[in-house]
Amino acid sequence: MPNIQLFYIFITSLFCSLVLIPPISRLAISIGIFDGNDDRKVHSGSIPRLGGIAIFFAVLLSVILFSDIDRQMRGFLAGAVVIFLTGLTDDLVQIPPKKKFLGEVVAAFIVTLVGDLHLTSLGDLSGRGAIELGALSIPFTVFAIVGVINAINLVDGLDGLAGGVTAIAASAIGLLAYLGGNDNLTGVCLALLGGVLGFLKFNSYPARIFMGDGGSLFLGYCLAFFSIDLAEHCHGGCSVLVPLIILAVPVFDTLFVMGKRLANGKGLFSPDRTHIHHRFMDLGLGHRATVILVYGLSYFLAVYAVLARGLSDQLQLVNLVLLLALFVVFNRVLALLLTGRDGEFLREDASLLNVFAFRRMAHYSKHLLLLVRCLTLAVLGLTLFTFPDHPSVELATVAGLLIFLTALLYIQVADWSNRFLQIVVFFNGAFLIFVAENSGTAFEIAGVPFKVLSAVLFAGLFACSAVLLLLRNKSKILLESPLEYFILFIAVTIPLLPSSFTGPIHLLSVSGKSMVLFLGIKMVPFSMGRGRSIVLAALMMLTTVALRSLF
């Protein structure tokens, strides 16, 4: 499947979701379909809960338009309709848990039998050969699908949580499918990713709409299908356990909570506040910080799963056992922290993080801000150590135009904090990165290879900027203008260009590092002249490039 076709799938699903959410929200309000408050809910007020309709139709439309509808895809779509209607019915009329569970089982059987998709082996877990499932293949697959469906359904407890975890998992599985040559799976992963990202615009804290069971059951169904398809049709040598590592947070959380309910003599689906996100909230973490922390755990596991996809099944099993053990210990520690000496649950105002004044971390983040500014200056300064391979009037001309534009803009507005000045500085930095990546870089600086030093500086800038973003809650300033959205669009589009075009000029590397620089620049406040050093450094580097390109 051509990359441009994958791009069409993603964009169609994204815009379909964005367009459908507002009218669906108005429809839910008009017919009185709200998610109210109870002891387990953390939101205030009544929020419409039919957002899953937009995700479902966004995925359905993009898949039908651009994917190859083979037997497996027909099974997926048929099961998707059943699971979506099951969840939607529960959103509208509140069906009993047993009937909802029956709908999940039916959907699992449909995708297994109609789509001829089922796990045939658990891999070589013991080192004595693959463990074939044989006659248990279909029952085990149905059990796995229903388990993942409920894992995602149960993690849907905070604004943006289920959607974000799903987006991370779909991205990781889609990447593995792409590397393994599974085009259809890559396409449907991108379809789900686009639909979920469009929904998250309205579902991120504070949410204006919830996905409801129609959305959460559908997301769980999709991730279950993705996992089994990846395990059965991955041509890149990845273990059958890799999808389980990607989904470890929701799956392990569900296993832990249900195990505790059984131990306490409660029903498996009894509502409570023992999920990991509830425990983080009870520790004193805010809503947004809790969601970001769970995102971080999911992202770490997804990245690890992708990087370690080539490990043997035995090592993957060891990884899973260690992850499960760490998860159990971590939950036990949280339980001890949240109970007093008499075993009574601590009130939120006596929680651990309030005792240690979590908010003070934002105060100390000023030192991190200084580090971000220094790293930004360092990555701009890398240009000093690179030299064009030959004189270039074109490079000198571009550098001169950027110098002129920056100086002219400042003279006109006389304001260091002007937003357009920040954007121009970003373009200055992107040009400097382009020059550095395409100059002679096969040399060392203080005994360190230039490429290694560059990678370390950009990785440090990204890590520090991300932590600062969390501590100071600056996510709203990342995309403040249409021009910044355009920059993001360019960054997303570049990987889709032919490698014959991007390869010779290292465009992928330039794009990635430019996005890191953009994040660093947005973290540095330009008000009161505090961004002056970055502007002046960019001008100095541009002048250096112009002179070296001419002489």
N, C-alpha and C positions, 0 to 999 in steps of 0.2 A: 504494500500500500504506500503510495507516494506521501512524503511529509506534508505536502500542501493539502492532501485529503484529510490527514489527521488534524491539521489546523482548521479545516472547514468544520469537522465534527465538533471540536472544542468550542469554536466561536459560535456556531449555531446553537449549541446547548447553553452556552453562557448567556447569549442575548435572549434566547427564548425564556430562560429562567428570570432574567431581569425584567422582561416585559410582562410576564404573567403574574409576578408576585403582587403588584399593587391592586389589580382588579380582583384577584383571589382574596386578598386581605379585606377589601370592601365587601365582597360577597360573604365572607365569614362573619363580618360584623353585622351585615343586614339580616342574616338568618340565625344569629346568636350562637355561633360555634366558637366558644372561648375556652381558654385554659385558665381555670380559676385558681384560688389559693388554698393550700392546706399546710399541714405541719411539715411536709417534705419539700414543698415548693419554695424557691428562693426569690421568685419575682414578685413584684407588687402590681396589683391591678389585674384586669382581665385582658389576655392577649389572644388574638385570633390564632387558630391552630391548624389551618389547612394548607400550609406552605408546601407540604409534600406533593401536592397536586402539580405545582410548577416544576419540581425536580423530576417527577415521573414523566411528564409530557416533554420536558426538555431532552431527557435521555432518549425517550421513545422516538421523537422526531429526528434527532441527529443520527441515531442508529439506522432508522429506516431509510433515510435519505442517502447516507454515505457509506454504510457498511455492507459487506456481502452477507446476505441472509441465507446461510446454510442451515443444515439440520440442527446443529448446536445452537445457533443464534435463534432459530424458531423456538426451540425449547426454552431458552432464556427469556424471550419475550412473552411466551405463554405463561410461564411461571411468574414473571414480573407482574402481569395483569392480575393474576390471582392474589398475590401477596399485597399488591397495592389496594385492591378492592377490599381485602380483609382489613387492612389498617384503616382505610377510609370509612368503612362501615363502623368500625369502633369509634372513630372520631365523631361520627354523626349520631349514632344511637347507643354507644357504649355496650358492646356485646360482651358476654361472659368470657373469662380467660380461657376456658376449655374450647370454646368455639374459635377464638382467635388462634389458639395453638393448633387446632385442626386445620385452619387455613394455611398456617405455616407448613404443616406436614404435607398438605396437598400440593402446595407450590413446590416444595422440595422434590416430591415424587415426579411432578411434571417435568421439571428441568432435568431430572435424572433419567427418566424413561424416554420422553419425547426428544430431548437433546442428546441422549446417549452419552451423558457425561457423568462419570462416577470414578471414585478413587479405586484403582486396582491394586495398589501396593502402598505400604507405609515406608518403603525404602529399606536400606540395609542398616537397620538400627543396632544390630548386635554384632555386625562384622562377619556374619555367617551366611550372607546372601539376603536378597530382598524378601521382606515379609509380605507374601501375597494374601490378599483378602478373600479371594475366591467368591463363595456364595454370600459372604458378608459384605461384599462390595457395595451393593445398593443400599442396604440398611445403614451401613456405617456412613455413607455419603449423605443420606437423608438426615441422620443424627447430627453430622457436622454442620450441614446447612442450617438446620433449626437452631443449633447452638450459637452460631455466629449471628443469626437474625436477632435472637434474644439478647446477645451481648451488646449489640449496637443499640437496641431498643432500651436497654437498661442504663446505658451510659448517657442517654439523652436527658440529662438532668439540669444542665446549665445553658445559658444563652451561648449558642455557637459551638458547644462542646462536641456533640455527635457529628455535626457537619464538618468541623475542623479535623477531627480524628479520621473521618472518612476520606476527606480530601488528601490527607497525608498518606493514608494507606493506598488509596487509588493511584496516587502519583508514584509510589514505590513499586506497586505491582505493575502499573503501566510501563514504567522504565524497564523492569525485568522482562516483561513481555516483549518490549521493543528490542531489547538486546538478544532475546531468544528467538526473534523472528515470528512471533505470534501476532500478526497484523490485526486480526479481528478483536483479540483481547485488548490490544493497545488502543484501538479505536473506541471500544465501549468504556474503557477506563477513562479516556479523555472526555467522553460524553458525560459520565458521572461527575468528573472533576469540574467541568464547565457548569453543569446544573447546580452543583453544591456551592461553588464560588459565587454564582449569581444569587443564590439564596442567602449566603452568609452576609451579603451586603445589608440585608434586612434583619438578619437573625443575630448578628454580633451584639454584644452587650452595649446598651440596653436593647433587647430584642423588640421589634415591632410586629413580628409574626413568628409562630412556632411551626415546625414541620408536622407535628402530630404523629400518630402511629402510622398513618399512610406514608409518611416520609421515612420514619425511623425503621420500620419493617422493610421498606423497599431498599434502603441503604444497606441494611444488614444482609438482605438477600443478594444484592449486587456484589458485596465484598465476599460473601461465601462462594458465589459463582466464580468470581475472579480467582480466588485462592485455589479452588479445585482445578479450574482450567489451567492455571499456571503450573500447578503440580503435575498435571497429566501431559501438558503439551509445551513444556519449556525445553527448548533445544540448546540452551546455554549451559546445561549441566548444573542447575540449581537444585537444592534438596527439596524434598516434599515438605519439610518442616519450615522452610523459609517464610511462607505466608503466615504461619502461626506466630513466628517471631514478630512480623510486622503488626499483627493484631494482638500482641501480647497484653497490652494495657486493658482493652475492653474484655478480652477473653479471660484473663487471670482475675480481673476484678469480679466478673460474673461468677466464676468458679468459687472464689473466696467467699463472696456474699451468700451464695446459695448453700455452700458447705456450712457456713455459720448458722444459717436459718435452720438447716436440718439438725444441726447439733443442739439447737435451742428448742427443737420441737415445733418449729413454725413451717408454714407452707413455702414452697420454692419461690412463689411469686408474691409473697407477702410484702407490702410496702414498708420501707424503713429508711433510715439515714446512715447506712453503713458503707455506702459506695465510697471509693477513694476521693471523689470530688467533694462529697459531703464532709469527709474527714478533714480535708484541706480547709474547707470553709469554717469548720468548727475550730480549727487551730487559730483562726483569726485572719487568714488570707482573704483578701477581697474577692469578689466575683471574677473580675477581669484577671487578677493575678493567678487565681486557681485554674482558670481555663488555659492561660498561657503556660502554666507549669505542666498541665496534662498534655498540652500540645508538644512541649519540649520533650517529655518522656516518649511520646509516640514518634516524634521526629528522630530522636536518637536511635530508637529501635529500628525504624525504617531505614535509616542510613546504614546502620550496622548490618541489617539483613542484606542490603544491596551489596555492600562491600565484602561480606563474608559468604556470598551465595555459592562460592565454589568449594566450601569446606565439605568434608564428608558427612554422611548422615549421622555417624556416631558423634562427631564433634558438635553438630547442630543439636543433637539430643542433649548433650552435656550443657550446651548453652541454655536450652529451654529449662532444664532442671534447675540450673543455677538462677535463672531469672525468676522462676516460680518460688524458689526458696527465699530469694531476696525480697520478693513481693510479700510473702507471708510474714517474714521478719519485719519488714517495713510497716505493714498493717498492724502488727502486734505492738510495735513501738508507738505508733500513732494512738492505738487504743489505750496504752499506759499513760501517754501524755494527756489524754483527754478525760481521764478519770482521776478522782482524788484518792486519798488514802482509804476512805470509806467505800470506795467503789462507785460513788455517785458521779454522774456526768458533770464536768465542769461547765459553768456558764461561759458564754462567749467572751464576756468582759474579763474573765480570769484565764483566758486561753494562753497558750505558751507564747505565741508571737506577740500578743499584746504586752505580756510581761517583759519581753525583751525589746519592746518598742520597734516593731517592724518598720514603722515609718521613718525611723532614723536612718535607715539605709538610703533613702532618697537624699538625705542631707549629706551623707558622705559620698554621694555620687558625683559631687563637684570635682573630686580628684579624678574620677573616671572621665569626666568631661574634659579635663586638662589632658589626659592621656589620649582621648579621641582626637583632640586638636593637634597634638604632637604627631600622632600617627598619620593624620591627614597631610600634615606638612611633610612628613617623611616620604609618603608615597608620591607626592608631587615632586619631591627632591630627587627621586630616582632618575629623573631626566638628566641630571647633572653628570651621571655616569654612563650615559649612552651617547653614541655618536652615529649620525646617519652614515650609511655605507658609501654614499657619494653625494656631492652637492645637489640640492634640489630646490629649484626656484618655487615649485609648488608648495613645499612645506614652509618655506620662508614666507610666502604670500599668505597662506592660511594663518600662520602664527601672527603675522603683522595685522591682519584683519581682526583677529580675536583681541589683540592688544588695543587696537583702535576702538573696537566696540565696547570693551570693558571700560576704558578711560572715558569715552564719550558718555556712556550710561551713568557713570559716577558723577561726572561734571554736571549733567543735566539734573540729577535728583539730589546729589550731595547727601546721600543717606546710605550708610554701610549696611543697614538692615533691609534695604529694598529687595523684594522677592525676585525681581527680574535680574538683579545683580547676582543673586545666589545661583540662579539658573545659568547665567552666562559663565560664572565661575565653574559650574559643573561641566559645561561644554569645554571650557579651557582644560580642565583636568582630564576629560575623556580624550581630547586631542593629544595631551601629553602622554597618556597611557598608550595611545595608538603609536606614537613615535617611539616610546620605550620598547614596546613589544615587537616593533618591526625594525629595530636597529640592531647593531651587533651586540648580542647579549651573552656571548660565550666567553665571559671573563669573570674574575672574582673581585670582591670588595672585602678587604681585610681577611682574605682567605676563605670567604663564603661565596659560593657561586651566585651570580646575579639573580638567576631564576629562583633559587632557593630563598634568597633574601626578600625578593619581591613577593613570593608566595607567603612567607611568614608575616610580612608587614600587612598585607591585605587580609590575611586570616585574623591577625590581631585586631585590625580596624573593624572587621565585621563582628567579631566576638564582643569587643568593648561597646560598639554601637548598639548591638542587640540587647546587652545587659542594661545599658543606659536607657534604651527604649522602654524596657520593662519597668525600671525603677522610677523613671520620671513620667511614665504614662504619656508618651509623645506620639502614639500611633496616629493620632488625627492630623499631625503636621506632615506626614509623609507624602500625601497626595492632596495638595491644596488647590491646584489649578489644572485646567485642561491641558496645559503644556506638560505638566508632570505626568499626567495620564498618558500623553503621547510618548513621553520618554519610556514609560513602562511598556507600552505597546511595541515600541521598537525593540526593546530588550527581549520581549517574548517572541517576536517575529524572527530575529536574527538566526536562532538555531534551525529554523525551517528553510533557510536559504541553501542552495546547493553547496556542497563542500568544495566544489571547484572554485567557488567564489570566496567563501569564508576562509578556506585553508591557507592560501598564499599570503593573506594579510593578517592572519591570526585574529579574525574577527570575533570568534567565540570567546577567546581569552579577554580581548578588549572589552567586549560587552559585559562579561561577568565582573571584571574588576571595576568597570565604570559604575555598575550598580552598587558595588560596595562603597565606592567613593561618594556616590550620591547619598547613601545612607549616612556616611560620616559627616558630610556637609550639612545635611538636614538636622543632625544632632547638635551642631555647634550654633549657638545663638549669635546672630550677626548684629544684634542691637548694641548700641553704645560703643561701637567700634571694636567689639570683641572678635569679629570675623575679619578684621583688617589684615591680620598676618596671613590668612589664607589667600585673600585677594592679591596681596603684594607678592606672595610666594608664587602664585600662578603667573602673574605678570613677569616676574623675574625668570621663571622657567621658559615662558614663551619667548622672551627676548633671547635667552640662550639658544633655543632651538632655531630661531630666525637667523642668528649670527652664524651658528655652526652649519646651517643648511646653505648659506651663501658662500662661506669660506671654508 
